[in-house]
């Protein structure tokens, strides 16, 4: 039966691509309140696709953006139940002048789809839906029980999802969560990701005078929020690229010798990686390789700075207010709530009384690591081999998926992270893309996974 | 004759205010190329006012914005020749939501005119023009030779003015430059300013990756331009509010004991000053009073920070580029070109090789101090006493007037800085204002000054 399902997927490539383009045209920017109607359209689109092929589906409203919950397949199947998780919300476009084609007008150039959300995560989660659709159409049903949970708040740290999962705990019960929101190792090497970093996202707001002041008339007599903010941020890291927040590294799980040696064996092309970033040089925490820094070491990054005069030329103001967005990526076993508190304390300690300080928390989540020896991990490995024609490598990920530790806690399920996009796919940046080959390979892999998970094939 | 001139000014108050409002409606923002036509309108407006009352006037084009040059009065007068200098260009409005009425729709509330440029400098320079007009109309001429030089590039550090002055050196020859671009000491105390600070205005641009990157996928493996920029800025000052650029304080002229004691005697209300700024506290360089810091100590201030994600909520990018506007105010005898170089060197030294660095210079000018015992200074003192009914105090100024050291060098003339606005007039900030009482008092003072400067009155 799986061969017929795969044949169906192959025969419907063009139609599948058209559906991907349709979904990408909906600007599901969850960070921006003005896109709320587009979020509804996104959820409705997914709901229609699922119900259209006979999968039971429901749009579940939340205080924020809705999510779509679906299920199909025999409840008493000879195999585990999987929950396909993904998200239809996307990052803001950022500086639109840097996009070669508009972010929400998907363009295909050289067999590559360029659009915001192509890789993160619309294209990848759609592959699972299309695989299920193929099974439904060809086999009249799924070989195992498959559930869907596709949310609209992943890019804003999933504020509503925990309640949805807890409220629908029985309905979402599963043996494995399957998700594709991580990349392959490189363009030619599929990967299964077994760990993600956690995150704490902060905004620091420093306020001085009640309004911008003339820097000549007032300079030297009051604290300048721009100077103060710079000093606060500078105080959070040292010259060896280590975070100086007291207690920050407490509980950090060091890599095992085995992990370090496996990382070293990966076909990682450091020069190509650097070239891809386009930065002058690699740098990072002393004593760790580039891959170790990416996947297993906590970081602290400025994401944005703004305030004062930001126009052309020169305006001599002492700014009334200055803000910084600063986020930390965490590793097992850092507790995000503890790190959040330590950050607040360190910023407070670095801030003089001559300004007002506000620290806003935009999101927190824990890191996650999955076991490598589960039956699900083995089936996923086989599915990738069949779908992409190549064995996957096992990697960790610098990005954060807040839902993973939550799934583990609430549903008791470990996650299988099977990535279909390339690591240079420009997720979060301009010109995000997904190759058509990866889109179709992902669809095949998702179809194979349902087959390989059945106990009696 | 002076009494008749003053009577004419008093009788024409309303008409004079209408002309002030007319001038303020023209958005002469010299920093912004899109306002170039408005700059031309501003120059034309001034030219028309001067020629309208019989003052010879010409619009002198420059590579940037035009300036207006005029002259009237007997070449062989019994008195010195003065050159009234001012500027018709204004600062950008900044955050328009903070203005209680639109910046370029002047509003009068409680006998106060609110508009961008009301104080800096349209309202003040107009007072001199209206005083000359009154003399022309009432006396049929001016009692001394008066020249005008009203430029359109003061807020962008006067890039064209030096060439204009050098090209028109003979035509602009004078014994004193008279200008009103400094404030009174407080609302009730007129002031003559005898010194201004110099300035060096810089923009630091730090570039890392070729585009914004996902902070999870890439964080920890490259230098973050936001962290680097913060560290660079933080390195330029220490916790005692002193600038740490090597050599920065070399050549700084310390206040004399006499100056310090005179400053101490000024009726400076520190609590009111702090309340006016609306900052939580005063602070500044150790060992100096607030007035000393304002007027006689060099400073370094962040004027703007921008880059990365600056929207609502959270976006986890490593920014490709981060910029800061940073300016320094200088005192005698710091050499601005030397300070500019020292700044560049210090920034370069604080910047790692893992990012690209660009330092742009937006403007430099020297500090200036005038002699307090000249005949011109005495006449100006008497003119203020007559115009405002109160003796002026002698102050210095934290702001910069690049033209003063240039006038001294090219024309050999010292400057008489007679201020008509209040120090809390919100120059460069939202809701800039000038009281009608100060506008009229300034016009009277300017009329008296021409009279008091004549040797045989």
Interface residues (C-beta under 8 A of the other chain):
Chain A: X31 X32 X33 X91 X92 X94 X95 X98 X155 X156 X157 X183 X196 X197 X199 X201 X203 X208 X209 X210 X211 X212 X213 X214 X215 X216 X217 X218 X219 X220 X221 X222 X223 X224 X225 X226 X227 X229 X230 X231 X233 X234 X235 X237 X241 X273 X277 X278 X279 X280 X281 X282 X283 X284 X285 X290 X293 X294 X297 X298 X299 X300 X301 X302 X303 X304 X305 X306 X307 X308 X309 X310 X311 X312 X313 X314 X315 X316 X317 X318 X319 X322 X323 X324 X325 X327 X329 X352 X353 X354 X355 X356 X362 X363 X397 X398 X399 X400 X423 X426 X427 X428 X429 X430 X431
Chain B: X31 X32 X33 X91 X92 X94 X95 X98 X155 X156 X157 X183 X196 X197 X199 X201 X203 X208 X209 X210 X211 X212 X213 X214 X215 X216 X217 X218 X219 X220 X221 X222 X223 X224 X225 X226 X227 X229 X230 X231 X233 X234 X235 X237 X241 X273 X274 X277 X278 X279 X280 X281 X282 X283 X284 X285 X290 X293 X294 X297 X298 X299 X300 X301 X302 X303 X304 X305 X306 X307 X308 X309 X310 X311 X312 X313 X314 X315 X316 X317 X318 X319 X322 X323 X324 X325 X327 X329 X352 X353 X354 X355 X356 X362 X363 X397 X398 X399 X400 X423 X426 X427 X428 X429 X430 X431
